[in-house]
Amino acid sequence: MPTVQITPAQLLAWRLTRQFLSPRTAESTNDIIQRLCGIQAQVASAASQTVATRQQEPDTSQLKANLKNGTLLKTWTVRGTLHLHRPDQAANVLSLMADARTWEKPSWQKNFGATPVQVDQLTEAVREILNNAALSREELVTALLRRRQFAGLEAELRSGWGAVLKPLAWRGALCHGPAQGSRITFTTPAHVVPDWKGLPDPDEAAPTVISAYLGAYGPATPETFDAWLTRGNTKKGRLRAWFAEIRDQLTEVEVEGRTVFLPSEHADALATTKPHRDVRLLGPFDAYVLGAGTSDTLMLAAAHRGLVSRAAGWISPVVLHGGRIVGTWEIADGRVVPHWFAGEKPPPARAFATEAARIRAD
C-alpha cells in the first residue's frame, strides 16, 4: 500500500475517534478500556473519569463490579504504573514488560537494592505465599521477611512505591486483589481471573499489543510505542524484530515530513478523516495524553509540556480543541476554571461551558 499523507489535524481527529472521545460511545466499560490498551489507575478517581469522559451516558459503576468478577485486572503494567486491563490484554502487556527485564539494569539495582537473583527468589516466594490468598502489603511483607534472604530488602518491600514488587507483577506472580476497606491487597492473577492462562511468549504477544497500540494512539514509530510501554527500555533488537514481523500489516503514513506507522486496516479511514474543532475536557492521567506521550508536539506544544507533565509524575487535566491541548483546567469554588496556554487559541466559550457542565455533573 502506498504511503498515506495526512495533516496533523487529521491525525488528531482520527485519534479522538478511535479513543471514543469524538463521538462518545455506548460501548461497555471493558470495551473502552480494551480499546485504550488499559487505563492508568494509580488515582482511582482519574481512572473513573477516563472512562466517563468517553461515555455517552457517564456511568462508571461497572469498574468495581468488573474488578470483583475478574473481567478486569488491576496490576502494574505500562511504564511500571498501576493500570486496569482486561485479562487477555494484561497477559500480553505483562509478557512484554517482563521481556524488557529492567530489574537487571545496574541503575535499577542501585536504586532499589535487589539483585536479579533476589528478584527471581522473590517471584517464587510470592507465588507460593499468595497461592489462593489475598494479603495486605503488611501481611505479604511479614511473610517474606520470615525468609532470611530478604531481610536486606525490608525498606524497599515496605515502600508505598512498590518498585521491588513491580517485576513480580510483570512476571505474573502478583496483582492487586480485593480491597480490605482502605487497604489494598495483593494476590495472583489466577486467584481473581477465571481461567487465567498465564503469560504468553513475548514474540506471540508483541503483534497483538503493537497493533492495539497503533490502532488507538497511532500512527506512531516503534520508539513512541516503546516509550509508552517501557519508557524506552525494550532491547532495540527485540523492538525492531517485532515491528518487522508485522511490517506487511502496517502502512506508512507521512505527517509533516515524518514517517510513522498504522495498521493497514485503518489506513482508508485515516486518509478520509476530516479535521474538526470539538472541545473535550480530560481528567488527570488520561489515556489520550499518556498514550501519545507529552513529547508529541502535534498534540502539545513543547513549550507547554511542563504545564501538563508535572513534578512527581502528575499529569494535569487538559482542555482539547480539535485534539490539540490548548490549556489545563481545575475546579475552584465549584467552578471549572481553565488556564489557557500562550499562543494557543481558546475554544469557543459556549463549547467550553458545555463540557464544563458535564464535568460538574460527573
C-alpha positions as CSV (number, residue, x, y, z in Angstrom):
1,M,0.0,0.0,0.0
2,P,1.4,3.5,-0.9
3,T,2.3,6.0,1.8
4,V,-0.7,7.9,3.2
5,Q,-0.1,11.6,3.5
6,I,-2.1,13.4,6.2
7,T,-2.2,16.7,8.1
8,P,-1.7,16.9,11.9
9,A,-5.3,17.9,12.3
10,Q,-6.4,14.7,10.5
11,L,-4.2,12.6,12.8
12,L,-5.6,14.2,15.9
13,A,-9.2,13.9,14.7
14,W,-8.6,10.2,13.9
15,R,-7.2,9.5,17.4
16,L,-10.2,11.3,19.0
17,T,-12.5,9.0,17.1
18,R,-10.6,5.8,17.8
19,Q,-10.4,6.6,21.5
20,F,-14.2,7.2,21.8
21,L,-13.7,10.9,22.5
22,S,-15.4,12.2,19.4
23,P,-18.0,11.0,19.1
24,R,-18.6,9.5,22.6
25,T,-19.6,5.8,22.8
26,A,-22.3,3.5,24.1
27,E,-19.7,0.7,24.3
28,S,-19.2,-1.1,27.6
29,T,-16.7,0.0,30.2
30,N,-14.4,-3.0,29.5
31,D,-14.5,-2.4,25.7
32,I,-13.5,1.2,26.3
33,I,-10.6,0.0,28.5
34,Q,-9.6,-2.6,25.9
35,R,-9.5,0.0,23.1
36,L,-7.3,2.2,25.2
37,C,-4.9,-0.6,25.9
38,G,-5.6,-0.2,29.6
39,I,-6.1,2.9,31.7
40,Q,-3.9,4.2,34.5
41,A,-5.4,3.6,37.9
42,Q,-2.9,4.9,40.5
43,V,-5.6,7.5,41.2
44,A,-8.9,5.7,41.2
45,S,-11.0,8.8,40.5
46,A,-8.8,9.6,37.5
47,A,-9.5,6.1,36.1
48,S,-13.2,6.6,36.5
49,Q,-13.0,9.9,34.8
50,T,-11.1,8.4,31.9
51,V,-14.0,6.1,31.2
52,A,-16.8,8.6,32.0
53,T,-15.3,11.2,29.6
54,R,-15.8,8.7,26.7
55,Q,-19.3,7.5,27.6
56,Q,-22.5,9.0,26.1
57,E,-24.1,8.5,29.5
58,P,-21.4,8.6,32.1
59,D,-21.6,5.6,34.4
60,T,-18.5,4.0,35.9
61,S,-20.3,1.7,38.4
62,Q,-19.1,-1.3,36.4
63,L,-15.4,-0.7,37.3
64,K,-15.7,-2.1,40.8
65,A,-18.0,-4.9,39.7
66,N,-15.7,-6.0,36.9
67,L,-12.7,-6.0,39.1
68,K,-14.6,-8.2,41.5
69,N,-15.8,-10.6,38.9
70,G,-12.4,-10.9,37.3
71,T,-13.2,-9.3,33.9
72,L,-10.8,-6.5,34.8
73,L,-7.4,-6.9,36.3
74,K,-5.5,-4.3,38.3
75,T,-1.8,-4.5,38.3
76,W,1.5,-2.7,37.4
77,T,2.0,-2.8,33.7
78,V,2.8,0.0,31.2
79,R,5.7,2.2,32.3
80,G,5.6,0.5,35.7
81,T,2.4,2.2,36.6
82,L,-0.8,0.8,38.0
83,H,-3.4,0.0,35.3
84,L,-6.7,-1.6,34.7
85,H,-6.8,-4.1,31.8
86,R,-9.0,-6.8,30.5
87,P,-7.1,-10.0,31.5
88,D,-6.2,-11.2,28.0
89,Q,-4.6,-7.8,27.2
90,A,-3.0,-7.7,30.6
91,A,-1.3,-11.0,29.9
92,N,0.1,-9.8,26.6
93,V,1.3,-6.5,28.0
94,L,2.9,-8.1,31.1
95,S,4.8,-10.5,28.8
96,L,6.4,-7.6,27.0
97,M,7.1,-5.8,30.3
98,A,8.8,-8.9,31.7
99,D,10.8,-9.4,28.5
100,A,12.5,-6.0,29.0
101,R,14.0,-7.3,32.3
102,T,14.6,-3.8,33.6
103,W,15.5,-5.2,37.0
104,E,18.7,-6.5,35.5
105,K,19.9,-3.0,34.7
106,P,22.7,-1.7,37.1
107,S,20.8,1.6,37.6
108,W,17.7,-0.3,38.8
109,Q,19.7,-2.5,41.2
110,K,21.4,0.6,42.5
111,N,18.1,2.4,43.1
112,F,16.2,-0.4,44.6
113,G,18.8,-2.7,46.1
114,A,17.6,-6.1,44.7
115,T,19.8,-8.2,42.5
116,P,18.4,-10.3,39.6
117,V,18.8,-13.4,41.8
118,Q,16.8,-11.9,44.6
119,V,14.1,-10.9,42.1
120,D,13.9,-14.5,41.0
121,Q,13.7,-15.6,44.6
122,L,11.0,-13.1,45.4
123,T,9.0,-14.1,42.4
124,E,8.9,-17.8,43.5
125,A,8.3,-16.9,47.2
126,V,5.4,-14.6,46.3
127,R,3.8,-17.2,44.0
128,E,3.9,-19.6,46.9
129,I,2.7,-17.2,49.6
130,L,-0.2,-15.8,47.5
131,N,-1.4,-19.1,46.2
132,N,-5.2,-18.9,46.7
133,A,-4.7,-16.0,49.1
134,A,-5.1,-12.2,49.2
135,L,-2.9,-10.4,51.7
136,S,-2.3,-6.8,52.6
137,R,1.1,-5.3,51.9
138,E,2.0,-5.7,55.6
139,E,0.9,-9.3,55.7
140,L,2.8,-10.1,52.5
141,V,6.0,-8.3,53.6
142,T,5.8,-10.0,57.0
143,A,5.6,-13.4,55.3
144,L,8.6,-12.6,53.1
145,L,10.7,-11.3,55.9
146,R,10.4,-14.6,57.7
147,R,12.8,-15.8,55.0
148,R,16.3,-14.6,55.8
149,Q,17.4,-13.9,52.3
150,F,15.0,-11.0,52.1
151,A,16.0,-9.2,55.3
152,G,18.0,-6.6,53.5
153,L,15.1,-5.7,51.3
154,E,12.7,-4.7,54.1
155,A,12.7,-0.9,53.4
156,E,12.0,-1.4,49.7
157,L,9.4,-4.1,50.3
158,R,7.5,-1.7,52.6
159,S,7.8,1.2,50.3
160,G,4.5,2.5,49.0
161,W,6.0,2.9,45.5
162,G,6.3,-0.9,45.2
163,A,9.3,-0.8,43.0
164,V,10.6,-4.2,44.1
165,L,7.2,-5.7,43.7
166,K,6.7,-4.5,40.1
167,P,8.9,-7.1,38.4
168,L,6.9,-9.8,40.2
169,A,3.7,-8.3,38.7
170,W,5.3,-8.2,35.2
171,R,6.1,-11.9,35.6
172,G,2.5,-12.7,36.5
173,A,3.3,-13.6,40.1
174,L,1.3,-10.8,41.7
175,C,-1.5,-8.4,41.1
176,H,-3.9,-6.3,43.2
177,G,-6.6,-8.2,44.9
178,P,-9.9,-7.1,46.5
179,A,-9.6,-4.1,48.8
180,Q,-10.0,-4.5,52.6
181,G,-11.6,-1.2,53.5
182,S,-9.0,1.4,52.6
183,R,-6.2,-1.2,52.5
184,I,-5.0,-2.7,49.2
185,T,-4.3,-6.4,48.9
186,F,-2.1,-8.5,46.7
187,T,-2.9,-11.8,45.2
188,T,-2.2,-13.7,42.0
189,P,-4.0,-13.2,38.6
190,A,-5.1,-16.9,38.8
191,H,-6.9,-16.1,42.1
192,V,-9.0,-13.3,40.7
193,V,-9.4,-14.1,36.9
194,P,-11.4,-17.2,35.9
195,D,-9.4,-19.4,33.5
196,W,-6.2,-17.3,33.8
197,K,-3.8,-18.9,31.3
198,G,-0.6,-17.2,32.3
199,L,1.7,-15.1,30.2
200,P,2.2,-15.9,26.5
201,D,5.6,-15.9,24.9
202,P,6.6,-12.3,24.2
203,D,7.1,-12.9,20.5
204,E,3.4,-14.1,20.4
205,A,2.2,-11.2,22.4
206,A,4.0,-8.4,20.6
207,P,2.0,-8.3,17.4
208,T,-1.3,-8.0,19.3
209,V,0.0,-5.3,21.7
210,I,1.6,-3.3,18.9
211,S,-1.4,-3.4,16.7
212,A,-3.7,-2.4,19.5
213,Y,-1.5,0.5,20.5
214,L,-1.2,1.8,16.9
215,G,-4.9,1.3,16.5
216,A,-5.6,3.7,19.3
217,Y,-2.6,6.1,19.5
218,G,-1.1,5.8,16.1
219,P,0.2,6.4,13.6
220,A,3.4,6.2,15.5
221,T,7.0,5.0,15.4
222,P,8.5,1.9,17.2
223,E,10.2,4.3,19.6
224,T,7.0,6.0,20.5
225,F,5.4,2.6,21.2
226,D,8.2,1.6,23.5
227,A,8.2,5.0,25.3
228,W,4.5,4.2,26.1
229,L,5.3,0.6,27.1
230,T,8.6,0.6,29.0
231,R,9.9,4.2,28.9
232,G,12.2,3.1,26.2
233,N,13.7,0.0,27.9
234,T,12.9,-2.7,25.4
235,K,16.0,-4.0,23.8
236,K,16.3,-2.3,20.4
237,G,16.9,-5.5,18.5
238,R,13.7,-7.0,20.0
239,L,11.7,-3.9,19.1
240,R,12.9,-3.9,15.5
241,A,12.2,-7.6,15.2
242,W,8.6,-7.3,16.5
243,F,7.8,-4.5,14.1
244,A,9.5,-6.3,11.2
245,E,7.3,-9.4,11.9
246,I,4.1,-7.4,11.2
247,R,5.6,-5.0,8.6
248,D,3.3,-6.4,5.9
249,Q,0.3,-5.5,8.1
250,L,1.3,-1.8,8.5
251,T,1.0,1.2,6.3
252,E,3.5,4.1,6.2
253,V,1.9,7.4,7.0
254,E,3.7,10.8,6.4
255,V,2.8,13.7,8.5
256,E,4.8,16.9,8.4
257,G,7.6,15.1,6.7
258,R,7.8,12.4,9.3
259,T,7.2,8.7,8.6
260,V,5.0,6.8,11.1
261,F,3.1,3.5,11.0
262,L,-0.5,2.4,11.2
263,P,-2.3,-0.9,10.9
264,S,-3.3,-1.1,7.2
265,E,-6.9,-1.9,8.2
266,H,-7.2,1.7,9.4
267,A,-5.4,3.4,6.5
268,D,-8.5,4.3,4.5
269,A,-10.4,5.7,7.5
270,L,-7.4,7.8,8.5
271,A,-6.9,9.2,4.9
272,T,-10.5,10.3,4.8
273,T,-10.8,11.7,8.3
274,K,-11.8,15.3,8.3
275,P,-10.4,17.7,10.9
276,H,-12.8,19.1,13.5
277,R,-12.8,21.5,16.3
278,D,-14.5,19.5,19.0
279,V,-13.8,20.5,22.6
280,R,-13.1,18.0,25.3
281,L,-12.1,18.3,29.0
282,L,-9.9,15.3,30.0
283,G,-9.2,14.4,33.6
284,P,-5.7,13.8,35.1
285,F,-3.7,10.9,33.7
286,D,-6.0,10.5,30.7
287,A,-5.0,7.8,28.2
288,Y,-5.2,10.3,25.3
289,V,-2.3,12.2,26.8
290,L,-0.3,9.2,28.1
291,G,-0.7,7.1,25.0
292,A,0.9,9.5,22.6
293,G,3.2,10.9,25.3
294,T,3.7,14.6,26.3
295,S,6.6,14.8,23.9
296,D,4.2,14.6,20.9
297,T,4.3,18.1,19.6
298,L,1.4,17.6,17.3
299,M,-0.7,17.2,20.4
300,L,1.1,19.5,22.8
301,A,3.5,22.4,22.1
302,A,6.9,21.7,23.5
303,A,6.9,25.0,25.4
304,H,3.8,23.8,27.4
305,R,4.9,20.3,28.2
306,G,5.9,21.2,31.8
307,L,2.4,22.5,32.4
308,V,0.9,19.1,31.6
309,S,3.6,16.7,32.8
310,R,4.3,18.0,36.3
311,A,6.5,17.1,39.2
312,A,6.3,13.6,40.7
313,G,4.8,12.2,37.5
314,W,1.5,14.1,37.8
315,I,-0.4,14.5,34.5
316,S,-2.7,17.5,34.6
317,P,-6.3,17.7,33.5
318,V,-6.3,19.2,30.0
319,V,-8.5,21.0,27.5
320,L,-8.6,19.7,23.9
321,H,-9.6,21.7,20.9
322,G,-9.6,19.6,17.8
323,G,-7.4,17.1,19.6
324,R,-4.7,19.6,20.5
325,I,-4.0,20.5,24.1
326,V,-4.7,24.2,24.5
327,G,-4.8,24.5,28.3
328,T,-5.3,22.9,31.6
329,W,-8.3,23.1,34.0
330,E,-9.1,22.8,37.7
331,I,-12.2,23.0,39.9
332,A,-12.2,26.1,42.1
333,D,-15.1,27.2,44.3
334,G,-17.3,24.7,42.5
335,R,-16.4,26.1,39.0
336,V,-14.4,24.6,36.2
337,V,-11.6,27.1,35.7
338,P,-9.4,27.0,32.6
339,H,-5.8,28.0,32.2
340,W,-5.1,28.8,28.6
341,F,-1.7,28.3,27.1
342,A,0.0,31.3,25.5
343,G,0.0,31.0,21.7
344,E,-3.0,28.6,21.6
345,K,-6.4,29.8,20.6
346,P,-9.0,29.0,23.3
347,P,-12.1,27.2,22.2
348,P,-15.5,29.0,21.8
349,A,-16.9,29.9,25.3
350,R,-20.2,28.0,24.7
351,A,-18.4,24.8,23.7
352,F,-16.2,25.0,26.8
353,A,-19.2,25.7,29.0
354,T,-21.0,22.6,27.7
355,E,-18.1,20.4,28.5
356,A,-17.5,22.1,31.9
357,A,-21.2,21.4,32.8
358,R,-20.6,17.7,32.0
359,I,-17.6,17.7,34.4
360,R,-19.7,19.2,37.2
361,A,-22.4,16.7,36.6
362,D,-20.0,13.8,36.7
